[in-house]
Amino acid sequence: MPFPQDSDPPVAEANPPEGTRQPLVRSSRSGWKNILTATPLRHAVDAVQYGIALILLVIAVVVLIRTAATFLSSQSSYPQSLISAIDGVLIVIIVVDVLRTVLTHFEGSGFPLRPFLIIGIISAVRDILSVSARLALQGPVSGSGFARLAIELGVSSAVALALAGALVLTRISEVAPSAEV
């Protein structure tokens, strides 16, 4: 099959094989032609980008495996090991969301804002859970230690609320133009 030309319109797949997921439309901008005609600099940039994606994937897998192993073999108290496991799983979720966002950007779909807002919300909630766990496990805290933890809890809560508000605004701004059409 020859490569589609830049002037060729997108082609719909006539009869895709049973059980396969293929896009309904093939873009004339994708395919081997772009790979063959790309500059060496573009190849280098692509290699670095996919290297970053691979490193993020390895980090997520390692953290998930270590979190599970630590949780299952922990000799510490159950509440402390449970809190550590939840913290590890939330870190994996954050890394996977960053990976997904990076891959979306690599595929040329623009720079998605919403995933970064969600990652920020998850991070703020993780901080809130961490402070709450420290307060619950340490017992009564007084003086400057309590003030520091209260400030940390307040700042993390404010960040989570601000990011949630920004997420709502981005969704409203996406719905408003489509309602006008």
C-alpha positions in Angstrom: 0.0 0.0 0.0 1.5 3.4 -1.0 1.9 6.1 1.6 -0.9 8.7 1.7 0.1 12.0 0.2 -0.3 15.2 2.1 -3.0 16.2 -0.3 -5.0 13.0 0.2 -8.1 13.3 2.3 -8.5 11.0 5.4 -9.5 7.5 4.5 -12.1 5.5 6.4 -11.3 1.9 7.0 -13.8 -0.2 4.8 -13.9 -3.5 6.7 -11.6 -3.6 9.7 -10.8 -7.2 10.9 -13.1 -8.6 13.5 -12.1 -7.9 17.1 -9.6 -5.2 16.3 -9.8 -1.6 17.4 -8.8 0.6 14.6 -9.5 4.3 14.2 -12.4 5.1 11.9 -10.3 7.7 10.1 -6.7 7.5 9.2 -5.1 10.9 9.2 -2.9 11.8 6.2 -0.4 13.2 8.7 0.4 10.0 10.4 2.2 6.9 9.2 5.6 5.9 8.0 6.0 8.8 5.6 6.4 11.2 8.4 8.9 8.9 10.1 10.9 8.6 7.0 10.9 12.3 6.2 11.5 13.6 9.8 14.7 15.3 10.6 17.4 13.8 12.8 16.6 16.4 15.4 12.9 15.3 15.4 14.0 11.7 15.9 16.2 12.7 18.8 13.4 14.6 20.4 11.0 11.7 20.0 13.6 9.3 21.5 14.1 11.6 24.5 10.3 11.9 25.0 9.7 8.2 24.8 12.7 7.6 27.1 11.0 9.9 29.7 7.7 8.0 29.2 9.6 4.7 29.8 11.3 6.0 32.9 7.9 7.2 34.3 6.4 3.8 33.6 9.3 2.0 35.4 9.0 4.3 38.4 5.3 3.6 38.6 5.8 -0.2 38.5 8.7 -0.1 41.0 6.7 2.0 43.5 3.7 -0.2 43.1 5.7 -3.4 43.7 7.6 -2.0 46.6 4.4 -0.6 48.2 2.7 -4.0 47.9 5.8 -5.8 49.2 6.2 -3.4 52.1 2.5 -3.6 53.1 2.4 -7.4 53.0 5.7 -7.8 54.9 5.4 -4.9 57.3 6.2 -5.5 61.0 5.0 -2.1 62.0 1.5 -1.4 63.3 -1.4 -2.0 60.9 -2.6 1.7 60.8 0.9 2.9 59.9 1.5 0.2 57.2 -2.0 0.9 55.8 -1.3 4.7 55.6 2.1 4.0 53.9 0.4 1.7 51.4 -2.3 4.3 50.6 0.5 6.9 50.2 2.4 4.6 47.8 -0.7 3.9 45.7 -1.5 7.6 45.5 2.0 8.3 44.3 1.6 5.6 41.6 -1.7 7.2 40.5 0.1 10.6 40.3 3.0 9.1 38.2 0.6 7.3 35.9 -1.4 10.4 35.4 1.7 12.4 34.5 2.7 9.5 32.1 -0.7 9.6 30.4 -0.5 13.4 30.1 3.0 13.2 28.7 2.0 10.6 26.1 -1.1 12.6 25.1 1.2 15.6 24.5 3.6 13.4 22.5 0.8 12.2 20.2 0.2 15.7 19.2 -3.1 16.2 20.9 -2.0 19.5 22.4 -1.2 20.2 26.0 -4.1 18.9 28.2 -4.7 21.1 31.3 -7.3 18.9 33.0 -4.9 16.0 33.8 -2.5 18.3 35.6 -5.3 19.8 37.6 -6.4 16.3 38.6 -2.8 15.4 39.5 -2.6 18.5 41.7 -5.8 17.6 43.4 -4.6 14.1 44.1 -1.3 15.5 45.5 -3.1 17.9 47.7 -5.4 15.1 49.0 -2.3 12.9 49.6 -0.8 15.7 51.7 -4.1 16.1 53.7 -4.2 12.3 54.3 -0.5 12.4 55.4 -1.0 15.2 57.9 -4.2 13.5 59.2 -2.4 10.2 59.6 0.5 11.9 61.5 -2.0 13.6 63.8 -3.8 10.3 64.4 -0.7 8.3 65.0 1.4 10.7 67.0 -1.3 11.3 69.6 -1.8 14.8 71.1 0.4 17.5 69.5 0.7 20.9 71.0 2.6 24.1 70.5 4.5 24.9 67.4 4.2 21.3 66.1 0.4 21.6 66.1 0.5 25.0 64.5 2.8 23.7 61.7 0.5 20.8 61.0 -2.6 23.0 61.1 -1.0 25.4 58.6 0.1 22.5 56.4 -3.4 21.0 56.5 -5.0 24.4 55.7 -2.7 25.1 52.8 -3.2 21.7 51.3 -7.0 22.1 51.7 -6.9 25.5 50.0 -4.8 24.1 47.1 -7.2 21.2 46.6 -10.2 23.5 46.6 -8.6 26.0 44.2 -7.6 23.3 41.8 -11.1 21.8 42.0 -12.5 25.2 41.2 -10.1 25.5 38.2 -11.2 22.0 37.0 -14.9 23.0 37.2 -14.1 26.2 35.2 -12.3 24.3 32.5 -15.2 21.9 32.1 -17.7 24.8 32.0 -15.6 26.6 29.4 -15.5 23.4 27.3 -19.3 22.9 27.5 -20.3 26.6 26.8 -18.9 26.8 23.3 -20.4 23.4 22.3 -23.8 24.5 23.6 -23.7 27.6 21.3 -23.2 25.5 18.2 
